[in-house]
Amino acid sequence: MREGLLLSASGVGKRFARNGRALWACRDVSLDLHEGEVLAVVGESGSGKSTLLRLLAGRLACDEGAVLYDVREAGDGLGGLTDLRALSEARLRWLARTDWGFVEQQAREGLRMNVSAGGNIGERLMALGARHYGRLRGEALHWMERVELDAGRIDDLPGTYSGGMQQRLQIARNLVTRPRLVFMDEPTTGLDVSVQARLLDLLRQLVGELGLAAVVVTHDLAVARLLAHRMLVMKDGEVVEHGLTDRVLDDPQHPYTQLLVSSVLAP
């Protein structure tokens, strides 16, 4: 599971202005992520976990610290662990379309709602230069089947799908380019319990089969236990505990983590 180092964050922080004051959404966060490893970032709303996710994915710029990624075959002469700040906007967009995936909490934010299901999946391949209609459609059909969507609905718009189906479609759209790293922001929030369970089973299966590395933001400790090798617990923008998922959940050391775990286990 611990292959090469894929992503490394050191002393990462981000502040926002509010009512004339600079407030830190997250600060002094450091972590390493290896190939094929799944890291869960947990905490309550406002803990800074979603801000951290966007810093790691290059969607926000760090105000302090740095995020490094194992860039491969970079056309700008860069390669290996590279500070995201050294990458051009074009290179960051390229990574986002190829090496990375980003599963939004609300599937509608990660889909083109006026484009068919098949078109949503094929669009990322077209960004890489694919133009053969038959191959694009074939890949779309393949990935719809992989995420357990009815391939007969390939020409339907996402708005005709249920919430759980839209999330599956968003996953297929992200995985079609075979990324090495996927960022997930509360991927099961807002779904019925039975739909959540099926989606989590699918995610665990795909992550294992494809050897994906992933950073999963969630407030649900059951999601973290099912998907993640390691956990990072955040409170008020800072990391208060980290370690192997089972160790953190079965023997939490920080009072905040103990409170989180006990609130889940309490009748």
C-alpha positions in Angstrom: 0.0 0.0 0.0 2.8 2.4 0.8 4.4 2.9 -2.6 6.1 6.1 -3.6 5.3 9.5 -2.1 2.6 11.1 -4.2 1.6 14.3 -2.3 3.3 16.1 0.6 2.0 19.2 2.5 4.2 21.1 4.9 2.9 23.8 7.2 0.0 24.6 5.0 -2.3 27.5 6.0 -5.1 29.6 4.6 -6.7 32.8 6.0 -9.8 34.7 5.0 -10.9 38.2 5.8 -14.1 38.4 7.9 -15.4 41.7 9.4 -12.1 43.3 8.8 -10.2 40.6 10.5 -7.9 37.9 9.1 -9.1 34.5 10.3 -7.2 31.2 9.7 -9.4 28.6 8.1 -6.6 26.1 8.5 -3.0 26.5 9.7 0.2 24.5 10.1 -1.1 21.3 8.5 1.4 18.8 7.3 0.8 15.4 5.8 2.2 12.8 3.3 0.1 10.7 1.0 1.6 7.6 -0.8 0.4 5.9 -4.0 -2.6 3.8 -3.4 -3.2 5.2 0.1 -6.6 6.7 1.3 -6.5 9.4 3.8 -9.7 10.6 5.6 -9.9 14.2 6.9 -12.6 14.3 9.6 -14.0 17.0 11.8 -17.2 19.0 12.4 -18.4 21.8 10.1 -16.1 24.7 10.2 -13.1 22.7 11.2 -11.2 23.6 8.0 -11.2 20.2 6.3 -12.8 21.4 3.1 -10.4 24.4 2.9 -7.5 21.9 3.3 -8.9 19.7 0.5 -9.0 22.7 -1.9 -5.4 23.7 -0.9 -4.2 20.2 -1.6 -6.0 20.1 -5.0 -4.6 23.5 -6.1 -8.0 25.1 -6.0 -6.8 27.6 -3.4 -3.4 29.1 -3.0 -1.6 28.6 0.3 -0.9 31.7 2.5 1.8 29.7 4.2 3.5 26.4 3.7 3.6 24.4 0.5 1.9 21.5 -1.3 4.1 19.3 -3.4 2.9 16.7 -5.9 4.8 14.0 -7.9 4.5 15.5 -11.3 5.2 13.1 -14.2 6.1 13.9 -17.8 5.8 17.6 -17.2 6.3 19.5 -20.4 7.7 22.5 -18.6 10.9 20.7 -17.4 9.5 19.9 -14.0 9.2 16.5 -12.6 9.1 14.5 -9.3 7.8 16.2 -6.1 7.1 19.8 -7.3 5.6 22.7 -5.4 2.2 23.5 -6.9 3.1 27.2 -6.9 5.8 26.4 -9.5 3.2 25.1 -11.9 1.5 27.3 -14.5 -2.2 27.6 -14.6 -2.3 25.5 -17.7 -0.3 22.7 -16.0 -2.6 22.8 -13.0 -5.6 22.5 -15.3 -3.9 19.6 -17.1 -3.4 17.8 -13.8 -7.0 18.4 -12.8 -8.2 16.8 -16.0 -5.8 13.9 -16.1 -3.9 12.9 -12.9 -6.5 14.1 -10.4 -10.2 13.7 -9.9 -12.4 15.9 -7.7 -15.7 14.5 -6.4 -17.9 17.4 -5.2 -20.3 17.1 -2.3 -23.1 18.2 -4.5 -22.9 16.1 -7.7 -24.5 18.9 -9.7 -21.4 21.0 -9.1 -19.2 18.3 -10.6 -21.4 17.6 -13.7 -22.5 19.5 -16.8 -26.3 19.4 -16.3 -27.1 20.3 -19.8 -24.9 17.6 -21.3 -25.9 13.9 -21.5 -24.5 11.3 -19.1 -22.3 9.9 -21.8 -21.1 13.4 -22.8 -20.2 14.1 -19.2 -17.9 11.0 -19.1 -16.5 11.5 -22.5 -15.7 15.2 -22.0 -12.6 14.6 -19.9 -11.3 12.3 -22.6 -11.9 14.9 -25.2 -9.9 17.4 -23.1 -7.0 15.0 -23.7 -7.5 15.0 -27.5 -9.8 12.0 -28.0 -12.1 12.6 -30.9 -13.3 9.2 -32.2 -17.0 9.2 -31.4 -17.3 5.4 -31.3 -14.4 5.1 -28.8 -15.7 7.9 -26.7 -19.1 6.3 -26.5 -17.6 2.9 -25.8 -15.6 4.3 -22.8 -18.7 6.1 -21.5 -20.7 2.8 -21.7 -17.9 1.0 -20.0 -17.7 3.4 -17.1 -21.5 3.6 -16.7 -21.4 -0.1 -16.2 -18.5 0.1 -13.8 -20.4 2.5 -11.5 -23.6 0.4 -11.9 -25.6 2.9 -14.0 -28.0 1.7 -16.7 -26.0 2.0 -19.9 -29.3 2.4 -21.7 -29.6 5.9 -20.2 -26.3 7.1 -21.7 -28.1 9.8 -23.7 -30.2 11.0 -20.7 -29.5 14.3 -19.0 -28.1 14.1 -15.4 -31.1 16.1 -14.1 -33.3 13.0 -14.8 -31.1 10.9 -12.5 -31.6 10.5 -8.7 -29.1 12.0 -6.3 -27.3 8.7 -5.8 -27.1 8.1 -9.6 -25.8 11.6 -10.2 -23.0 10.9 -7.7 -22.1 7.7 -9.5 -22.0 9.6 -12.8 -19.7 12.2 -11.3 -17.4 9.4 -10.1 -17.4 7.8 -13.6 -16.6 11.3 -15.1 -13.6 11.6 -12.7 -12.2 8.1 -13.1 -12.4 7.8 -16.9 -8.9 9.3 -17.3 -7.5 6.8 -14.8 -6.2 9.5 -12.3 -3.6 8.6 -9.7 -5.2 10.8 -7.0 -8.9 11.6 -6.3 -10.1 14.3 -3.9 -13.6 13.7 -2.4 -15.6 16.3 -0.5 -18.3 14.6 1.6 -19.2 12.2 -1.2 -22.2 10.6 0.6 -23.7 13.6 2.3 -27.4 14.1 1.6 -28.0 10.6 0.3 -30.4 8.1 1.9 -28.7 5.5 4.2 -29.2 2.6 1.8 -27.9 4.7 -1.1 -24.9 5.8 1.0 -24.0 2.2 1.8 -24.1 1.1 -1.9 -22.0 4.1 -2.9 -19.4 3.4 -0.2 -19.1 -0.2 -1.3 -18.6 1.0 -4.9 -16.0 3.5 -3.9 -14.1 1.0 -1.8 -14.1 -1.5 -4.7 -13.0 1.0 -7.3 -10.2 2.5 -5.1 -8.9 -1.0 -4.5 -9.2 -2.2 -8.1 -7.6 0.9 -9.6 -4.9 1.4 -7.0 -6.1 5.0 -6.4 -4.8 7.4 -3.8 -7.5 9.5 -2.3 -8.1 12.3 0.2 -11.7 12.0 1.6 -13.2 14.8 3.6 -16.0 13.6 5.8 -17.8 14.3 9.1 -18.9 10.6 9.1 -16.5 8.4 11.0 -18.1 5.3 9.5 -17.1 6.5 6.1 -13.6 7.0 7.3 -13.4 3.6 8.8 -14.7 1.9 5.7 -12.5 3.8 3.1 -9.4 5.1 4.8 -6.0 3.6 5.8 -5.2 6.7 7.8 -7.1 9.5 9.5 -6.4 13.2 10.2 -8.7 14.9 12.7 -9.2 18.6 12.5 -10.6 21.2 15.0 -10.6 24.9 14.5 -8.4 24.7 11.5 -5.7 22.6 13.1 -4.8 18.9 13.2 -5.4 17.5 16.7 -4.7 13.8 15.9 -3.6 11.6 13.1 -2.7 8.0 12.6 -4.0 4.7 11.3 -7.8 4.8 11.0 -8.5 1.8 13.3 -6.0 3.1 16.0 -7.5 6.6 16.0 -11.1 5.3 16.2 -10.5 2.5 18.6 -8.1 4.3 20.9 -8.4 8.1 20.4 -5.9 10.2 22.3 -7.1 13.8 21.9 -10.2 14.8 23.9 -11.8 16.2 20.8 -11.4 12.9 18.9 -12.7 11.1 22.0 -15.8 13.3 21.9 -16.3 12.7 18.2 -16.1 8.9 18.7 -18.2 8.8 21.8 -21.0 10.9 20.2 -21.2 8.4 17.3 -21.2 5.4 19.7 -23.7 7.0 22.2 -27.2 5.6 22.1 
